[in-house]
Amino acid sequence: MSAIARNTRNIVTVHTVIAGAIAGMVAGAVMAMYAMLASVTFLHQGFFTPLYGIASPIVGTGAKATSMQQGVYFSLGPALVGLIVHMMWSAVYGVIFALIARAARLRGVQAIVVGLVYGLAVQVVMSVIVLPLVGQGGIVGEIGLPSFTVEHLLFGLTLGLWVALRPQDIASDVPATA
């Protein structure tokens, strides 16, 4: 493999990783919007409770508990920590999906279906491994499995739609330019 081909492949991979991180954060924002609306409506918690829950392993459970009791409650520090942590996880999972989509050459409806399955796989990993490791194993019970599942399906759907609508972001090679 020539040096030019290696450099081109590296550029494409970097492009895929960056695009995957961005798509993951967009998918994470969609997921967060649903979680926050679900929290304040049918879960009867506070609007920012999901962000406080995400931040609680780092900042403690005070903001989360207050939000669940008062409903309308905002604390910038815990909300910002929760947002940053959620976006970081979303970016990581977005990169992983981008690399999978690239390797599997996903396109169209297939990308959407795989995205939905991927969202459920992320849910399993978070529920079984990550959340218990950070002391948040009970959070699925607080949210409820149906709502937690919808959150992750929305995450995966958004990633799948991204690949279906922008396949150039995961292309295996760079098109020749004149």
C-alpha positions in Angstrom: 0.0 0.0 0.0 1.4 3.3 -1.0 1.9 6.2 1.3 -0.8 8.2 -0.5 -3.3 5.3 -0.1 -2.4 5.0 3.6 -2.9 8.7 4.2 -6.2 8.7 2.3 -7.4 5.8 4.3 -6.4 7.6 7.6 -8.2 10.8 6.5 -11.3 8.8 5.7 -11.1 7.0 9.1 -10.7 10.3 10.9 -13.6 11.8 9.0 -15.8 8.7 9.9 -14.8 9.0 13.6 -15.5 12.8 13.7 -18.8 12.3 11.9 -19.7 9.5 14.2 -19.0 11.5 17.3 -21.2 14.4 16.0 -24.0 12.0 15.0 -23.7 10.4 18.4 -24.1 13.7 20.1 -27.1 14.6 17.9 -28.6 11.2 18.8 -27.9 11.8 22.4 -29.6 15.2 22.2 -32.7 13.6 20.7 -32.6 10.9 23.5 -32.2 13.6 26.2 -35.1 15.7 24.8 -37.4 12.6 25.0 -36.1 11.7 28.5 -36.6 15.2 29.8 -40.1 15.5 28.4 -41.0 12.0 29.7 -39.6 12.9 33.1 -41.7 16.0 33.5 -44.9 14.5 32.1 -45.8 10.9 32.6 -43.0 10.1 35.0 -44.0 13.0 37.3 -40.4 14.0 38.0 -38.6 17.2 37.2 -37.6 18.4 33.8 -33.9 18.3 34.5 -34.0 15.1 36.6 -32.4 13.0 33.8 -29.4 15.3 33.7 -29.1 15.2 37.5 -29.3 11.5 37.5 -26.5 11.2 35.0 -24.4 13.6 37.1 -25.2 12.0 40.4 -22.2 9.6 40.5 -20.0 12.7 40.3 -21.9 15.4 42.1 -24.1 13.4 44.4 -27.8 12.8 44.5 -29.0 16.1 46.0 -30.0 17.9 42.8 -31.7 14.7 41.5 -33.7 14.2 44.7 -34.7 17.9 44.8 -35.8 17.8 41.2 -37.9 14.7 41.7 -39.6 16.3 44.6 -40.1 19.9 43.3 -40.5 19.3 39.6 -39.4 22.8 38.7 -35.8 23.0 39.9 -32.6 24.0 38.1 -29.0 23.8 39.3 -26.5 24.8 36.7 -23.5 22.7 37.9 -25.2 19.3 38.1 -27.1 19.9 34.9 -23.9 20.9 33.0 -22.1 17.8 34.4 -24.9 15.6 33.4 -25.1 17.1 29.9 -21.3 16.7 29.4 -21.2 13.1 30.6 -24.3 12.2 28.5 -22.7 13.9 25.4 -19.4 12.1 25.9 -21.1 8.7 26.1 -23.2 9.6 23.1 -20.1 10.6 21.1 -18.4 7.3 22.0 -21.4 5.2 21.0 -21.7 7.3 17.9 -18.1 6.5 16.8 -18.6 2.8 17.5 -21.8 2.8 15.3 -20.0 4.7 12.6 -17.2 2.2 12.5 -19.6 -0.7 12.5 -21.7 1.0 9.7 -18.6 1.6 7.7 -17.3 -2.0 8.1 -20.7 -3.5 7.3 -21.3 -1.0 4.5 -24.8 -0.1 5.8 -27.1 1.8 3.6 -30.8 2.9 3.6 -33.4 0.9 5.5 -30.7 -1.6 6.6 -28.9 1.2 8.4 -32.1 2.3 10.2 -32.9 -1.3 11.3 -29.3 -1.9 12.5 -29.4 1.5 14.3 -32.5 0.5 16.2 -30.9 -2.8 17.2 -27.7 -0.9 18.1 -29.7 1.4 20.4 -31.1 -1.7 22.2 -27.5 -3.1 22.5 -26.4 0.2 24.0 -29.3 -0.1 26.5 -28.2 -3.6 27.5 -24.5 -2.5 27.9 -25.5 0.6 29.9 -28.0 -1.4 32.1 -25.9 -4.4 32.8 -22.4 -3.0 32.9 -22.0 0.8 33.0 -24.8 1.9 35.3 -24.1 -0.7 38.0 -20.4 0.1 37.8 -21.1 3.8 38.6 -23.7 3.0 41.3 -26.7 3.7 39.2 -28.0 0.2 38.7 -31.5 1.2 40.0 -32.0 4.1 37.6 -33.9 1.8 35.1 -36.4 1.2 37.8 -36.9 4.9 38.5 -37.4 5.6 34.8 -39.2 2.5 33.9 -38.1 -0.1 31.4 -40.6 1.1 28.6 -39.3 4.7 28.8 -35.7 3.7 29.0 -36.2 1.5 26.0 -37.8 4.3 24.0 -34.9 6.5 24.8 -32.4 4.0 23.4 -34.5 3.2 20.4 -34.6 7.0 19.6 -30.8 7.1 20.0 -30.3 4.1 17.6 -33.0 5.4 15.2 -31.2 8.8 14.9 -27.9 7.1 14.2 -29.5 4.8 11.6 -31.2 7.8 9.9 -27.8 9.6 9.8 -26.1 6.8 8.0 -29.2 6.3 5.6 -29.2 10.0 4.8 -25.5 10.7 4.8 -23.7 7.5 3.6 -20.7 9.7 2.5 -19.9 10.2 6.2 -18.9 6.5 6.5 -17.5 5.9 3.1 -14.6 3.4 2.9 -12.8 5.4 0.3 -12.4 9.0 -0.8 -13.9 9.8 -4.2 -11.3 10.9 -6.8 -11.2 14.6 -7.4 -10.3 16.2 -10.7 
